[in-house]
Amino acid sequence: MNCASAAKSVAWSADGMTRAAGSADGDVHVWRAADYQSLGVRDGHTLPVDCIVSSPDGRTLASASDDETVQLWAVE
């Protein structure tokens, strides 16, 4: 994982195949757990991400931020 700022929250998919981290700069970083290959960065928040969770099927992430928004992200 290559985050520019500190991770504030982390989530694992139910199958353990992907991981995600919400960062202090408002980004959500997603990577494949087996080899830490980046699956992208989502940048919809303007303040730190305080909470991130994965859906039971691992195909969606939800993140909540200090900017008082909740974002849904597709994991591909």
CYANA upper distance limits for C-alpha pairs under 8 A (distance plus 0.5 A):
  1 MET  CA     29 HIS  CA      8.24
  1 MET  CA     31 TRP  CA      7.60
  1 MET  CA     36 TYR  CA      6.82
  1 MET  CA     37 GLN  CA      8.34
  1 MET  CA     38 SER  CA      7.48
  3 CYS  CA      7 ALA  CA      8.04
  3 CYS  CA     23 SER  CA      8.02
  3 CYS  CA     29 HIS  CA      7.81
  4 ALA  CA     25 ASP  CA      8.41
  5 SER  CA     23 SER  CA      6.61
  5 SER  CA     24 ALA  CA      6.35
  5 SER  CA     25 ASP  CA      6.59
  6 ALA  CA     23 SER  CA      6.09
  6 ALA  CA     24 ALA  CA      6.16
  6 ALA  CA     25 ASP  CA      8.45
  7 ALA  CA     21 ALA  CA      6.39
  7 ALA  CA     22 GLY  CA      6.13
  7 ALA  CA     23 SER  CA      4.72
  7 ALA  CA     24 ALA  CA      6.73
  8 LYS  CA     21 ALA  CA      7.75
  8 LYS  CA     22 GLY  CA      6.19
  8 LYS  CA     23 SER  CA      5.73
  8 LYS  CA     24 ALA  CA      6.57
  8 LYS  CA     48 PRO  CA      8.05
  8 LYS  CA     49 VAL  CA      7.02
  8 LYS  CA     50 ASP  CA      6.40
  8 LYS  CA     51 CYS  CA      8.12
  9 SER  CA     21 ALA  CA      6.09
  9 SER  CA     22 GLY  CA      5.61
  9 SER  CA     23 SER  CA      7.52
  9 SER  CA     49 VAL  CA      7.60
  9 SER  CA     50 ASP  CA      6.44
  9 SER  CA     51 CYS  CA      5.99
  9 SER  CA     52 ILE  CA      6.65
 10 VAL  CA     19 ARG  CA      7.77
 10 VAL  CA     20 ALA  CA      6.08
 10 VAL  CA     21 ALA  CA      4.80
 10 VAL  CA     22 GLY  CA      6.77
 10 VAL  CA     51 CYS  CA      8.07
 10 VAL  CA     52 ILE  CA      6.69
 10 VAL  CA     53 VAL  CA      8.20
 11 ALA  CA     19 ARG  CA      6.20
 11 ALA  CA     20 ALA  CA      5.72
 11 ALA  CA     21 ALA  CA      6.94
 11 ALA  CA     52 ILE  CA      6.47
 11 ALA  CA     53 VAL  CA      5.89
 11 ALA  CA     54 SER  CA      6.77
 12 TRP  CA     16 GLY  CA      6.38
 12 TRP  CA     17 MET  CA      8.16
 12 TRP  CA     18 THR  CA      6.47
 12 TRP  CA     19 ARG  CA      4.98
 12 TRP  CA     20 ALA  CA      6.98
 12 TRP  CA     53 VAL  CA      8.17
 12 TRP  CA     54 SER  CA      7.08
 13 SER  CA     17 MET  CA      6.78
 13 SER  CA     18 THR  CA      5.97
 13 SER  CA     19 ARG  CA      6.78
 13 SER  CA     54 SER  CA      6.02
 13 SER  CA     55 SER  CA      7.77
 13 SER  CA     56 PRO  CA      7.75
 13 SER  CA     57 ASP  CA      8.09
 13 SER  CA     58 GLY  CA      5.40
 14 ALA  CA     54 SER  CA      8.02
 14 ALA  CA     55 SER  CA      8.31
 14 ALA  CA     56 PRO  CA      6.38
 14 ALA  CA     57 ASP  CA      7.39
 14 ALA  CA     58 GLY  CA      6.74
 15 ASP  CA     58 GLY  CA      7.85
 16 GLY  CA     33 ALA  CA      7.51
 17 MET  CA     32 ARG  CA      6.52
 17 MET  CA     33 ALA  CA      5.80
 17 MET  CA     34 ALA  CA      7.32
 18 THR  CA     30 VAL  CA      7.62
 18 THR  CA     31 TRP  CA      6.28
 18 THR  CA     32 ARG  CA      5.04
 18 THR  CA     33 ALA  CA      5.46
 18 THR  CA     58 GLY  CA      8.28
 19 ARG  CA     30 VAL  CA      6.29
 19 ARG  CA     31 TRP  CA      6.04
 19 ARG  CA     32 ARG  CA      6.88
 19 ARG  CA     33 ALA  CA      6.46
 20 ALA  CA     28 VAL  CA      7.27
 20 ALA  CA     29 HIS  CA      5.95
 20 ALA  CA     30 VAL  CA      4.80
 20 ALA  CA     31 TRP  CA      6.87
 20 ALA  CA     52 ILE  CA      8.16
 21 ALA  CA     28 VAL  CA      6.14
 21 ALA  CA     29 HIS  CA      5.75
 21 ALA  CA     30 VAL  CA      7.12
 21 ALA  CA     52 ILE  CA      7.67
 22 GLY  CA     26 GLY  CA      7.36
 22 GLY  CA     27 ASP  CA      6.50
 22 GLY  CA     28 VAL  CA      5.04
 22 GLY  CA     29 HIS  CA      7.02
 22 GLY  CA     48 PRO  CA      8.00
 22 GLY  CA     49 VAL  CA      5.43
 22 GLY  CA     50 ASP  CA      7.33
 22 GLY  CA     51 CYS  CA      7.46
 22 GLY  CA     52 ILE  CA      6.88
 22 GLY  CA     63 SER  CA      7.87
 23 SER  CA     27 ASP  CA      5.95
 23 SER  CA     28 VAL  CA      6.77
 23 SER  CA     29 HIS  CA      8.28
 23 SER  CA     48 PRO  CA      6.45
 23 SER  CA     49 VAL  CA      6.07
 23 SER  CA     50 ASP  CA      8.41
 24 ALA  CA     47 LEU  CA      7.51
 24 ALA  CA     48 PRO  CA      4.59
 24 ALA  CA     49 VAL  CA      6.63
 25 ASP  CA     46 THR  CA      7.87
 25 ASP  CA     47 LEU  CA      6.61
 25 ASP  CA     48 PRO  CA      5.79
 25 ASP  CA     49 VAL  CA      8.13
 26 GLY  CA     43 ASP  CA      7.07
 26 GLY  CA     44 GLY  CA      7.83
 26 GLY  CA     45 HIS  CA      5.32
 26 GLY  CA     46 THR  CA      5.94
 26 GLY  CA     47 LEU  CA      5.34
 26 GLY  CA     48 PRO  CA      4.88
 26 GLY  CA     49 VAL  CA      5.76
 26 GLY  CA     65 SER  CA      7.73
 27 ASP  CA     41 VAL  CA      7.06
 27 ASP  CA     42 ARG  CA      6.17
 27 ASP  CA     43 ASP  CA      5.13
 27 ASP  CA     44 GLY  CA      7.52
 27 ASP  CA     45 HIS  CA      7.01
 27 ASP  CA     48 PRO  CA      8.19
 27 ASP  CA     49 VAL  CA      7.65
 28 VAL  CA     41 VAL  CA      6.09
 28 VAL  CA     42 ARG  CA      5.46
 28 VAL  CA     43 ASP  CA      6.91
 28 VAL  CA     49 VAL  CA      8.08
 28 VAL  CA     63 SER  CA      8.34
 29 HIS  CA     38 SER  CA      8.23
 29 HIS  CA     39 LEU  CA      8.25
 29 HIS  CA     40 GLY  CA      6.69
 29 HIS  CA     41 VAL  CA      5.07
 29 HIS  CA     42 ARG  CA      6.95
 30 VAL  CA     38 SER  CA      6.63
 30 VAL  CA     39 LEU  CA      5.74
 30 VAL  CA     40 GLY  CA      6.15
 30 VAL  CA     41 VAL  CA      6.81
 30 VAL  CA     75 VAL  CA      8.49
 31 TRP  CA     36 TYR  CA      5.95
 31 TRP  CA     37 GLN  CA      5.90
 31 TRP  CA     38 SER  CA      4.76
 31 TRP  CA     39 LEU  CA      5.28
 31 TRP  CA     40 GLY  CA      7.56
 32 ARG  CA     36 TYR  CA      5.54
 32 ARG  CA     37 GLN  CA      5.74
 32 ARG  CA     38 SER  CA      6.95
 32 ARG  CA     39 LEU  CA      7.16
 33 ALA  CA     37 GLN  CA      8.08
 39 LEU  CA     75 VAL  CA      8.42
 39 LEU  CA     76 GLU  CA      7.98
 42 ARG  CA     73 TRP  CA      8.21
 44 GLY  CA     71 GLN  CA      7.75
 45 HIS  CA     49 VAL  CA      7.81
 45 HIS  CA     65 SER  CA      7.10
 45 HIS  CA     67 ASP  CA      7.32
 45 HIS  CA     69 THR  CA      7.97
 45 HIS  CA     71 GLN  CA      8.43
 46 THR  CA     67 ASP  CA      6.66
 47 LEU  CA     65 SER  CA      6.70
 47 LEU  CA     66 ASP  CA      5.93
 47 LEU  CA     67 ASP  CA      5.75
 48 PRO  CA     65 SER  CA      6.09
 48 PRO  CA     66 ASP  CA      6.16
 48 PRO  CA     67 ASP  CA      8.03
 49 VAL  CA     63 SER  CA      7.14
 49 VAL  CA     64 ALA  CA      6.25
 49 VAL  CA     65 SER  CA      4.68
 49 VAL  CA     66 ASP  CA      6.99
 50 ASP  CA     63 SER  CA      8.11
 50 ASP  CA     64 ALA  CA      6.40
 50 ASP  CA     65 SER  CA      5.82
 50 ASP  CA     66 ASP  CA      7.28
 51 CYS  CA     63 SER  CA      6.12
 51 CYS  CA     64 ALA  CA      5.70
 51 CYS  CA     65 SER  CA      7.49
 52 ILE  CA     61 LEU  CA      7.39
 52 ILE  CA     62 ALA  CA      6.13
 52 ILE  CA     63 SER  CA      4.83
 52 ILE  CA     64 ALA  CA      6.98
 53 VAL  CA     61 LEU  CA      6.18
 53 VAL  CA     62 ALA  CA      5.91
 53 VAL  CA     63 SER  CA      7.12
 54 SER  CA     58 GLY  CA      6.22
 54 SER  CA     59 ARG  CA      8.08
 54 SER  CA     60 THR  CA      6.48
 54 SER  CA     61 LEU  CA      5.06
 54 SER  CA     62 ALA  CA      7.00
 55 SER  CA     59 ARG  CA      7.00
 55 SER  CA     60 THR  CA      5.88
 55 SER  CA     61 LEU  CA      6.65
 55 SER  CA     62 ALA  CA      8.30
 58 GLY  CA     75 VAL  CA      7.80
 59 ARG  CA     74 ALA  CA      6.40
 59 ARG  CA     75 VAL  CA      5.44
 59 ARG  CA     76 GLU  CA      7.50
 60 THR  CA     72 LEU  CA      7.18
 60 THR  CA     73 TRP  CA      5.96
 60 THR  CA     74 ALA  CA      5.19
 60 THR  CA     75 VAL  CA      6.03
 61 LEU  CA     72 LEU  CA      6.16
 61 LEU  CA     73 TRP  CA      5.50
 61 LEU  CA     74 ALA  CA      7.01
 61 LEU  CA     75 VAL  CA      7.50
 62 ALA  CA     70 VAL  CA      7.26
 62 ALA  CA     71 GLN  CA      6.11
 62 ALA  CA     72 LEU  CA      5.07
 62 ALA  CA     73 TRP  CA      6.83
 63 SER  CA     70 VAL  CA      6.02
 63 SER  CA     71 GLN  CA      5.79
 63 SER  CA     72 LEU  CA      7.13
 64 ALA  CA     68 GLU  CA      7.65
 64 ALA  CA     69 THR  CA      6.37
 64 ALA  CA     70 VAL  CA      4.95
 64 ALA  CA     71 GLN  CA      7.08
 65 SER  CA     69 THR  CA      6.26
 65 SER  CA     70 VAL  CA      7.12
